């Protein structure tokens, strides 16, 4: 009799454990950075996809230098949108669905200074950039190491620093299809390269990603018509 009871308890415990592991978290925490295109384009799109799946999400603003580490440490569950070159080196992060847009890594320049790729290769200038953007640029353009980089973790401050002419150059990431942020319209721009940008989550949420992916695809398809 005792053996039967113990067996039933073990069976129930194993079944409960399996069920709990399949249960999605009560609420996800997804980060975003202070960028006009993220706030006005990407975030509403991603929020709509999760709402369609009835998944509760807290969207939290995080400085760009922290977000990768926060996802890897599982303090947050994902990020609204990241360029492929930024998240692809990190195996814990997975892309969800199709690209939300294609983004350009752009050299921003104040008036009356050279604004081309030669700036990265031959001009020892100080360039504003986030730490992840700097990593990508140094990887793609090794000769740009001769420049000095001022690491900026609050993108919202970038236009102000350039307007004050404390700096002449900055690396910025902007969508090739969404509107240019108004604060940057007066600056000269040189496109360095283009890459897809995706919504990303920690790989432990692969099952949720599989649900969100078709939702994102449907929303993007509807927007394109």
Buried (B, 14 or more C-beta within 10 A) or exposed (E): EEEEEEEEEEEEEEEEEEEEEEEBEEEBBBBBBBBBBBBEBBBEBBBEBBEBEEBEBEBEEBBBBBBBEBBBEEEBBBBBBBBBBBBBEBEBBBBBBBBBBBBBBBBBBBEEEBBEBEBBEEBEBEBBBBBBBBBBBBEEBEEBEEBEBBEBBBBBEBBEBBEEEEBBBBBBBBBEEBEBBEBBEEBBBBEBBBBBBBBBBBEEBEEBBEBBBBBBEBBBEEEEE
